[in-house]
């Protein structure tokens, strides 16, 4: 989170991201990031629909995207390339 804070985001944004990160940690903390695939992630998003508003889920998804992009940048996971026919 320290790296994110240094990007110059507002304190209120940091506070929201921390809450979203806590939700993600609640469901995914035990799984190594490399083991989280589309199916696991989609099930999580669907499960969140029972307890959270749509805008909250969108925020959680945005936070997850930040985490996955960072993991790709530091070579913890490989990007998935979709081939469309």
Chimera marker file (.cmm) of the C-alpha trace (Angstrom):
<marker_set name="trace">
<marker id="1" x="0.000" y="0.000" z="0.000" r="1" g="1" b="0" radius="0.5"/>
<marker id="2" x="2.974" y="2.317" z="0.575" r="1" g="1" b="0" radius="0.5"/>
<marker id="3" x="3.805" y="2.332" z="-3.138" r="1" g="1" b="0" radius="0.5"/>
<marker id="4" x="0.199" y="3.193" z="-3.966" r="1" g="1" b="0" radius="0.5"/>
<marker id="5" x="0.156" y="6.041" z="-1.452" r="1" g="1" b="0" radius="0.5"/>
<marker id="6" x="3.298" y="7.519" z="-3.027" r="1" g="1" b="0" radius="0.5"/>
<marker id="7" x="1.477" y="7.902" z="-6.352" r="1" g="1" b="0" radius="0.5"/>
<marker id="8" x="-0.202" y="10.970" z="-4.890" r="1" g="1" b="0" radius="0.5"/>
<marker id="9" x="-3.735" y="9.676" z="-4.416" r="1" g="1" b="0" radius="0.5"/>
<marker id="10" x="-5.956" y="11.368" z="-1.860" r="1" g="1" b="0" radius="0.5"/>
<marker id="11" x="-6.243" y="10.042" z="1.680" r="1" g="1" b="0" radius="0.5"/>
<marker id="12" x="-9.902" y="9.224" z="1.128" r="1" g="1" b="0" radius="0.5"/>
<marker id="13" x="-8.985" y="7.065" z="-1.880" r="1" g="1" b="0" radius="0.5"/>
<marker id="14" x="-6.384" y="5.219" z="0.187" r="1" g="1" b="0" radius="0.5"/>
<marker id="15" x="-8.966" y="4.598" z="2.909" r="1" g="1" b="0" radius="0.5"/>
<marker id="16" x="-11.434" y="3.145" z="0.373" r="1" g="1" b="0" radius="0.5"/>
<marker id="17" x="-8.737" y="0.983" z="-1.269" r="1" g="1" b="0" radius="0.5"/>
<marker id="18" x="-7.760" y="-0.383" z="2.149" r="1" g="1" b="0" radius="0.5"/>
<marker id="19" x="-11.364" y="-1.413" z="2.813" r="1" g="1" b="0" radius="0.5"/>
<marker id="20" x="-11.576" y="-3.059" z="-0.614" r="1" g="1" b="0" radius="0.5"/>
<marker id="21" x="-8.266" y="-4.799" z="0.002" r="1" g="1" b="0" radius="0.5"/>
<marker id="22" x="-9.617" y="-6.138" z="3.304" r="1" g="1" b="0" radius="0.5"/>
<marker id="23" x="-12.587" y="-7.665" z="1.473" r="1" g="1" b="0" radius="0.5"/>
<marker id="24" x="-10.278" y="-9.300" z="-1.070" r="1" g="1" b="0" radius="0.5"/>
<marker id="25" x="-8.005" y="-10.563" z="1.697" r="1" g="1" b="0" radius="0.5"/>
<marker id="26" x="-10.970" y="-12.064" z="3.525" r="1" g="1" b="0" radius="0.5"/>
<marker id="27" x="-11.717" y="-14.296" z="0.524" r="1" g="1" b="0" radius="0.5"/>
<marker id="28" x="-8.356" y="-14.748" z="-1.211" r="1" g="1" b="0" radius="0.5"/>
<marker id="29" x="-5.588" y="-14.370" z="1.388" r="1" g="1" b="0" radius="0.5"/>
<marker id="30" x="-4.983" y="-18.110" z="1.698" r="1" g="1" b="0" radius="0.5"/>
<marker id="31" x="-4.490" y="-18.582" z="-2.050" r="1" g="1" b="0" radius="0.5"/>
<marker id="32" x="-1.200" y="-17.784" z="-3.774" r="1" g="1" b="0" radius="0.5"/>
<marker id="33" x="-1.838" y="-15.125" z="-6.407" r="1" g="1" b="0" radius="0.5"/>
<marker id="34" x="-0.628" y="-17.428" z="-9.183" r="1" g="1" b="0" radius="0.5"/>
<marker id="35" x="-3.366" y="-19.923" z="-8.322" r="1" g="1" b="0" radius="0.5"/>
<marker id="36" x="-6.231" y="-17.442" z="-8.730" r="1" g="1" b="0" radius="0.5"/>
<marker id="37" x="-7.775" y="-18.089" z="-12.113" r="1" g="1" b="0" radius="0.5"/>
<marker id="38" x="-10.791" y="-16.665" z="-13.909" r="1" g="1" b="0" radius="0.5"/>
<marker id="39" x="-13.180" y="-19.213" z="-12.418" r="1" g="1" b="0" radius="0.5"/>
<marker id="40" x="-12.092" y="-18.582" z="-8.828" r="1" g="1" b="0" radius="0.5"/>
<marker id="41" x="-12.212" y="-14.824" z="-9.301" r="1" g="1" b="0" radius="0.5"/>
<marker id="42" x="-15.635" y="-14.876" z="-10.978" r="1" g="1" b="0" radius="0.5"/>
<marker id="43" x="-17.053" y="-16.984" z="-8.142" r="1" g="1" b="0" radius="0.5"/>
<marker id="44" x="-15.736" y="-14.399" z="-5.690" r="1" g="1" b="0" radius="0.5"/>
<marker id="45" x="-17.378" y="-11.526" z="-7.577" r="1" g="1" b="0" radius="0.5"/>
<marker id="46" x="-20.655" y="-13.458" z="-7.729" r="1" g="1" b="0" radius="0.5"/>
<marker id="47" x="-20.480" y="-14.171" z="-3.986" r="1" g="1" b="0" radius="0.5"/>
<marker id="48" x="-19.874" y="-10.500" z="-3.207" r="1" g="1" b="0" radius="0.5"/>
<marker id="49" x="-23.123" y="-9.661" z="-4.994" r="1" g="1" b="0" radius="0.5"/>
<marker id="50" x="-25.038" y="-11.082" z="-2.018" r="1" g="1" b="0" radius="0.5"/>
<marker id="51" x="-23.454" y="-8.716" z="0.517" r="1" g="1" b="0" radius="0.5"/>
<marker id="52" x="-22.310" y="-5.566" z="-1.272" r="1" g="1" b="0" radius="0.5"/>
<marker id="53" x="-23.719" y="-2.853" z="-3.521" r="1" g="1" b="0" radius="0.5"/>
<marker id="54" x="-22.783" y="-2.841" z="-7.204" r="1" g="1" b="0" radius="0.5"/>
<marker id="55" x="-20.551" y="0.247" z="-6.827" r="1" g="1" b="0" radius="0.5"/>
<marker id="56" x="-18.684" y="-1.419" z="-3.957" r="1" g="1" b="0" radius="0.5"/>
<marker id="57" x="-18.122" y="-4.526" z="-6.073" r="1" g="1" b="0" radius="0.5"/>
<marker id="58" x="-16.831" y="-2.355" z="-8.916" r="1" g="1" b="0" radius="0.5"/>
<marker id="59" x="-14.376" y="-0.766" z="-6.477" r="1" g="1" b="0" radius="0.5"/>
<marker id="60" x="-13.251" y="-4.167" z="-5.220" r="1" g="1" b="0" radius="0.5"/>
<marker id="61" x="-12.771" y="-5.272" z="-8.822" r="1" g="1" b="0" radius="0.5"/>
<marker id="62" x="-10.702" y="-2.145" z="-9.555" r="1" g="1" b="0" radius="0.5"/>
<marker id="63" x="-8.517" y="-2.871" z="-6.539" r="1" g="1" b="0" radius="0.5"/>
<marker id="64" x="-8.056" y="-6.472" z="-7.677" r="1" g="1" b="0" radius="0.5"/>
<marker id="65" x="-7.022" y="-5.243" z="-11.132" r="1" g="1" b="0" radius="0.5"/>
<marker id="66" x="-4.389" y="-2.998" z="-9.545" r="1" g="1" b="0" radius="0.5"/>
<marker id="67" x="-3.045" y="-5.973" z="-7.596" r="1" g="1" b="0" radius="0.5"/>
<marker id="68" x="-2.990" y="-8.286" z="-10.637" r="1" g="1" b="0" radius="0.5"/>
<marker id="69" x="-1.297" y="-5.647" z="-12.811" r="1" g="1" b="0" radius="0.5"/>
<marker id="70" x="1.346" y="-5.139" z="-10.139" r="1" g="1" b="0" radius="0.5"/>
<marker id="71" x="1.866" y="-8.911" z="-9.863" r="1" g="1" b="0" radius="0.5"/>
<marker id="72" x="2.390" y="-9.063" z="-13.631" r="1" g="1" b="0" radius="0.5"/>
<marker id="73" x="4.869" y="-6.174" z="-13.505" r="1" g="1" b="0" radius="0.5"/>
<marker id="74" x="6.999" y="-7.901" z="-10.855" r="1" g="1" b="0" radius="0.5"/>
<marker id="75" x="6.722" y="-11.251" z="-12.669" r="1" g="1" b="0" radius="0.5"/>
<marker id="76" x="4.686" y="-13.030" z="-9.966" r="1" g="1" b="0" radius="0.5"/>
<marker id="77" x="2.076" y="-14.054" z="-12.532" r="1" g="1" b="0" radius="0.5"/>
<marker id="78" x="1.939" y="-14.301" z="-16.301" r="1" g="1" b="0" radius="0.5"/>
<marker id="79" x="-0.548" y="-12.211" z="-18.286" r="1" g="1" b="0" radius="0.5"/>
<marker id="80" x="-3.301" y="-14.114" z="-20.040" r="1" g="1" b="0" radius="0.5"/>
<marker id="81" x="-3.583" y="-13.494" z="-23.743" r="1" g="1" b="0" radius="0.5"/>
<marker id="82" x="-6.991" y="-14.216" z="-25.204" r="1" g="1" b="0" radius="0.5"/>
<marker id="83" x="-7.127" y="-15.227" z="-28.825" r="1" g="1" b="0" radius="0.5"/>
<marker id="84" x="-10.399" y="-14.289" z="-30.463" r="1" g="1" b="0" radius="0.5"/>
<marker id="85" x="-11.457" y="-15.924" z="-33.691" r="1" g="1" b="0" radius="0.5"/>
<link id1="1" id2="2" r="1" g="1" b="0" radius="0.2"/>
<link id1="2" id2="3" r="1" g="1" b="0" radius="0.2"/>
<link id1="3" id2="4" r="1" g="1" b="0" radius="0.2"/>
<link id1="4" id2="5" r="1" g="1" b="0" radius="0.2"/>
<link id1="5" id2="6" r="1" g="1" b="0" radius="0.2"/>
<link id1="6" id2="7" r="1" g="1" b="0" radius="0.2"/>
<link id1="7" id2="8" r="1" g="1" b="0" radius="0.2"/>
<link id1="8" id2="9" r="1" g="1" b="0" radius="0.2"/>
<link id1="9" id2="10" r="1" g="1" b="0" radius="0.2"/>
<link id1="10" id2="11" r="1" g="1" b="0" radius="0.2"/>
<link id1="11" id2="12" r="1" g="1" b="0" radius="0.2"/>
<link id1="12" id2="13" r="1" g="1" b="0" radius="0.2"/>
<link id1="13" id2="14" r="1" g="1" b="0" radius="0.2"/>
<link id1="14" id2="15" r="1" g="1" b="0" radius="0.2"/>
<link id1="15" id2="16" r="1" g="1" b="0" radius="0.2"/>
<link id1="16" id2="17" r="1" g="1" b="0" radius="0.2"/>
<link id1="17" id2="18" r="1" g="1" b="0" radius="0.2"/>
<link id1="18" id2="19" r="1" g="1" b="0" radius="0.2"/>
<link id1="19" id2="20" r="1" g="1" b="0" radius="0.2"/>
<link id1="20" id2="21" r="1" g="1" b="0" radius="0.2"/>
<link id1="21" id2="22" r="1" g="1" b="0" radius="0.2"/>
<link id1="22" id2="23" r="1" g="1" b="0" radius="0.2"/>
<link id1="23" id2="24" r="1" g="1" b="0" radius="0.2"/>
<link id1="24" id2="25" r="1" g="1" b="0" radius="0.2"/>
<link id1="25" id2="26" r="1" g="1" b="0" radius="0.2"/>
<link id1="26" id2="27" r="1" g="1" b="0" radius="0.2"/>
<link id1="27" id2="28" r="1" g="1" b="0" radius="0.2"/>
<link id1="28" id2="29" r="1" g="1" b="0" radius="0.2"/>
<link id1="29" id2="30" r="1" g="1" b="0" radius="0.2"/>
<link id1="30" id2="31" r="1" g="1" b="0" radius="0.2"/>
<link id1="31" id2="32" r="1" g="1" b="0" radius="0.2"/>
<link id1="32" id2="33" r="1" g="1" b="0" radius="0.2"/>
<link id1="33" id2="34" r="1" g="1" b="0" radius="0.2"/>
<link id1="34" id2="35" r="1" g="1" b="0" radius="0.2"/>
<link id1="35" id2="36" r="1" g="1" b="0" radius="0.2"/>
<link id1="36" id2="37" r="1" g="1" b="0" radius="0.2"/>
<link id1="37" id2="38" r="1" g="1" b="0" radius="0.2"/>
<link id1="38" id2="39" r="1" g="1" b="0" radius="0.2"/>
<link id1="39" id2="40" r="1" g="1" b="0" radius="0.2"/>
<link id1="40" id2="41" r="1" g="1" b="0" radius="0.2"/>
<link id1="41" id2="42" r="1" g="1" b="0" radius="0.2"/>
<link id1="42" id2="43" r="1" g="1" b="0" radius="0.2"/>
<link id1="43" id2="44" r="1" g="1" b="0" radius="0.2"/>
<link id1="44" id2="45" r="1" g="1" b="0" radius="0.2"/>
<link id1="45" id2="46" r="1" g="1" b="0" radius="0.2"/>
<link id1="46" id2="47" r="1" g="1" b="0" radius="0.2"/>
<link id1="47" id2="48" r="1" g="1" b="0" radius="0.2"/>
<link id1="48" id2="49" r="1" g="1" b="0" radius="0.2"/>
<link id1="49" id2="50" r="1" g="1" b="0" radius="0.2"/>
<link id1="50" id2="51" r="1" g="1" b="0" radius="0.2"/>
<link id1="51" id2="52" r="1" g="1" b="0" radius="0.2"/>
<link id1="52" id2="53" r="1" g="1" b="0" radius="0.2"/>
<link id1="53" id2="54" r="1" g="1" b="0" radius="0.2"/>
<link id1="54" id2="55" r="1" g="1" b="0" radius="0.2"/>
<link id1="55" id2="56" r="1" g="1" b="0" radius="0.2"/>
<link id1="56" id2="57" r="1" g="1" b="0" radius="0.2"/>
<link id1="57" id2="58" r="1" g="1" b="0" radius="0.2"/>
<link id1="58" id2="59" r="1" g="1" b="0" radius="0.2"/>
<link id1="59" id2="60" r="1" g="1" b="0" radius="0.2"/>
<link id1="60" id2="61" r="1" g="1" b="0" radius="0.2"/>
<link id1="61" id2="62" r="1" g="1" b="0" radius="0.2"/>
<link id1="62" id2="63" r="1" g="1" b="0" radius="0.2"/>
<link id1="63" id2="64" r="1" g="1" b="0" radius="0.2"/>
<link id1="64" id2="65" r="1" g="1" b="0" radius="0.2"/>
<link id1="65" id2="66" r="1" g="1" b="0" radius="0.2"/>
<link id1="66" id2="67" r="1" g="1" b="0" radius="0.2"/>
<link id1="67" id2="68" r="1" g="1" b="0" radius="0.2"/>
<link id1="68" id2="69" r="1" g="1" b="0" radius="0.2"/>
<link id1="69" id2="70" r="1" g="1" b="0" radius="0.2"/>
<link id1="70" id2="71" r="1" g="1" b="0" radius="0.2"/>
<link id1="71" id2="72" r="1" g="1" b="0" radius="0.2"/>
<link id1="72" id2="73" r="1" g="1" b="0" radius="0.2"/>
<link id1="73" id2="74" r="1" g="1" b="0" radius="0.2"/>
<link id1="74" id2="75" r="1" g="1" b="0" radius="0.2"/>
<link id1="75" id2="76" r="1" g="1" b="0" radius="0.2"/>
<link id1="76" id2="77" r="1" g="1" b="0" radius="0.2"/>
<link id1="77" id2="78" r="1" g="1" b="0" radius="0.2"/>
<link id1="78" id2="79" r="1" g="1" b="0" radius="0.2"/>
<link id1="79" id2="80" r="1" g="1" b="0" radius="0.2"/>
<link id1="80" id2="81" r="1" g="1" b="0" radius="0.2"/>
<link id1="81" id2="82" r="1" g="1" b="0" radius="0.2"/>
<link id1="82" id2="83" r="1" g="1" b="0" radius="0.2"/>
<link id1="83" id2="84" r="1" g="1" b="0" radius="0.2"/>
<link id1="84" id2="85" r="1" g="1" b="0" radius="0.2"/>
</marker_set>
